[in-house]
Amino acid sequence: MKIKSNKLAQIPKLPGVYFMRDGAGNIIYIGKSKVLKERISSYFGADINSKAATIVTAMQKIDYILCTSEREALIIERYLINKVKPYFNSMWKDDRSYPYIKFSINESFPRLVFTRKKIKDGALYFGPYPKIFYIKKLIRWLVKLFKIRYCKMNLVEGFLPIKKKVEGCIYHHMEICLAPCLGNVMSEDYKKKTKGVELFLSGRFKKLEREWKTKMFYLSQNLRFEEAKEIRDRLYALQSISERIIISEIKQDEINEFIQRANSVNELKKELGLKCLPTIIEGFDNSNLQGTNAVASMVRFQNGVMDKKNYRRFKIKTVMGADDFASIKEVVFRRYSLLLRKNERMPDLILIDGGKGQLKAAVSALDELRLHVPVISLAKKSEIIFLQNEPKVLILSKHSVALMLLQSIRDEAHRFAVNYHRQLRRKEFGAQF
């Protein structure tokens, strides 16, 4: 299959998930990439005998959704593959899935295990997690900290192995294992000593810390200094690792949020007939009280997410009184004339809070700058979308994820403008405002 170079040029250099479709529109392959443009482009220079070439032969269309990070792309890719089960993904399935940490509390002497399968066996499962390297590293750390047994033996209290076979265990001699195989600890005591693993993997660091501090104080009061020292060392280790934990469990709500956000951007492109995905949207609103302390705000959303470091606020400089139209024109002109001077990236879509008049004012500012950036306005009460250079309006279903995205941007711009206006009023008239 051939694809026009200008089509490839439009693909952003951002993380995302891509879909390969056949002539009937069926999804035949789903993939993800940290840099979509590079990954998708690579298919068209692939070796003729490669998997990529096989997909390209059967493919007629490519769609993609943008993500805020490689981690998010990985989560969405796995979720969609499991849901859609595309032909080529199934053909080349390697049975690899997200890793879990298994704490086998169903055993007499529980172990920590790295696994990719979550089954109903009475054990505790934590995860799934997106990063394998950190999971394995964390398991090693926890095993050492809690002196959990390393071995894979099926240990059952009352039916322990012959002592000669296990007394040479290096972990026992290094004192980094409680050595239940030698009968050094009973099942009940072993489970008590390793109970903190569950608290740790549940993220309840503070509770674990409190329990250990109480126990350390009790041991010290009873002159059991060696045991108290061991607890103290655990506390130091816990305080160190809990500050550096960089893995996170993937929740279903999180997946749903990612999917909805990606869908909202894609739906918005379709509903507005945009040439490119609106990955960066900037929204504007005004705020004043009878024309005094007139201000405006600009908020930026990237891939459907607030990008607060790129929010901007403006004091209206050239407009006298309460003139929303003139104020919008001023701030839009100021914002994008500055981006032009700095040669910075323009947004993919501009959203104005208001109706036809506010939209016309924004378009006028862009025309003066000779900029061709899509701009729309969203009226508050009726939720009608006014389109640039279009006499007709767009009314989306109240359940539309595209409308929900526009509403969240509009409402955030309004909140930001009102807060700034109130700050100025407080400075001028005192705390009662």
C-alpha positions, 0 to 999 in steps of 0.5 A: 500500500502507498501512502502520500508523504503529506499524510505522513507529515501530518502525523504528530511526533507524540505518544499514541495508539494506531489502528490498521484497517482493511478495505471493509474498515475492520481493525486488523492490527493495533499498535502503540508508540512513543513517537507515532510519526516515526513508528507509522512511517517505519511500516512503509520502508519495512523489509518485504518479508517482515511482519510490518510488510504483511500488515501493510499489504492487507491495510487500507487505512490508518487511524490513531489516537494521541496519548499524554505519555508512553505509559498511557499509550501502552495501557490503551493499546493492551485494553483495546487489543483485549477488547477488539482482538484484531487478526494480526495481534491474535496471530502474533500473540506472545501471551505477554500481558501486564505483570502482577505481584502475587503474595501467596497468603494461601500458603503456610509460608507465603512468598512474593512472586512475579506473574502475568496471570491473575487467577482465583487461588486465594492469593493476593494480587497487586497490579497490573503494573506497566513497568516490568523492570521496577516490579522485579526490583521491588520484589527483590527489595521486599523479599530482603526487607521482610525476610520472605523465603526465596525458595519455590518449595511447597512448604506445609507446616508439619511436613517440612523437608529433611533438614540435611537438604535445606540447612545449607541454604545461603539465604538462611546463613546470610540471615535474609530469610526467616528459614521456615524450611528449617522449622525456625518459625511457625506459620502463624508467626511467619505470616505476622512478620510478613503482614507488612508486605500487604500494607506496603503494596497497598500503598499504606506506608504511613500505617506500616510506619506507625505500626513499626514505630509502636513495635520498636518502642515496645521492644526497646522498653523491654530491653529487646534491643537487637529486635528493636534495631531490626525494626529501626533498620526497616523503618529507614528502608521504608522511608527511603523506598516510599519516597522513590516509588515510581510504579503505579497500578493500573485501575479500570477507571483510569483506563476508561478515562484515557479512552474517553479522553482520546475519543473526545479529541477524535470526535471533535476533529470529526464533528468540526471537520478539522484537517488535523487532530486538535491535540492543543486547544486554547480557550479564552474568557473575559471577566469584569464588574461593570467594566472595572478590573477587566481581565481575560484568561487563556487555558490550554488543554493538550490531548484533552488534559489541562496544561496548567503551566501554559495558562495565561492571564491578561489585564485588558489594556485598550478597552474602556468599559464592559466590551466583551467583543473588543476585549476578546479581540485584544487578548487573542491578538496579544496572545498570537502576535507573541507566539508569532514573534517567538516562533512558537507552535500555534494551537490546533483549535481556539475556543472562545466562551460566547456567541457569534459576536465573540467569535467574530472578534477573535476571527478579526484578530487572527485575520489581522495577524494573517493566521489560519487557526481554526476557531469556534465559540461555545454559548453557555446557556444553549451549548450551541457551537458557532463555527468560523465563517459558517452561517450554520451552528453545530449542536451536539448531543449532551452525551457527546464526549466532544461537547464534554471536552469543549465544556470542560475547557470553556468552564476552566477558562471561566474559572481562571478568569473569575479567580484572577478578577477576584484577586485584583478586586481584593487588592483594590478593595480589601479582603471582603471582596 
